[in-house]
Amino acid sequence: MVFYFTGTGNSLYVIMTYGCSNGAAMQIIRKIAAECHLPLAYTRTVKMVDNYLPGFDMEAEKAMDKKVDFKMADNLRDIANRRHD
């Protein structure tokens, strides 16, 4: 998570990475943030190579084009431009 502090308030940016399944983690993050009265300015997920070795063929995982570089660059550009959901 990235906290961005401004003179007028705080913004919380969340970029969650995951492998095979995100396990509904973003929904949990949103729920906890709401309970703590932390408004989320920006939330994104990025699927990465799954690294649970007993369950996956790593060569096949690495061969998949998940466009991670493009997605992360896009997210970082959004944050730099202070884009909000």
N, C-alpha and C positions, 0 to 999 in steps of 0.2 A: 504494500500500500504506500502511496505517496501523499504526504500532507503538503499542501501548498498554503502558506500563510500570506495574507494580504493585509493592508492597513485597514480594510473595511470589514474583514471577516475571514473565516477559514473555509477552505474547500478540501474535501477528501476525495482523492482519486484512487480507484482500485482497479488494478489489472491482475487478474488471477490466471495463472498458468496451470494446466493439467495434462494428464496423459490420456488414458483410455476413457475415463469418466470423470466428470467434475464433481460427482457425488452431491449435487445440489448445494455446493459450497457457497456460490454467490447468493443464493436465497438466504442461507444462514448468515452471511456477512450483512446482507440488507436488514435482516431481522434484528441482529445485534446492534447495528448502527442506529436503527430506529429506536430501540429500547434505550440506547445511550444518548438519544437526541443529537446524533451526528448526521447531518444531511450529507448524502453522497452526491457529489457533483458529477461523477463520471465513473461508470463501471463497464468493464469489458473482460471477456475471457479469451484466452489464446490456447489452442490445442498444441501441445508439444509432443515430442517423442515420448512414448510411455517407457518408463525405466524400471518397471516391476519385472525383474529378470526371470523369475520362475514362470511367469505367465505369457511372455511374449518373445517372439523371434526378433532380436535386436536389429539384425540386418534388414528385415522387412520393415521394421519401424523407421529406421534411418532412411530407407529408400522412399518412403512416402513423402510427397511434397505437401507439407502442411502450411506453406507460405508464411512461416513464422517470422522471417526477417521483414516481409512486407507488412504483416499485421502489427508487429512491434513498432516499426517505423511510423505507421499510421497512428498508433496510440500515442507515441511520444510526441508526434506533431500536434495531435489534439490537445495534449496536456500543455505543450509550449504555447499554444494559442488560447489556452484557458477555456476550451470548449466544455460545455456542460451537457448532460443528457437532457 
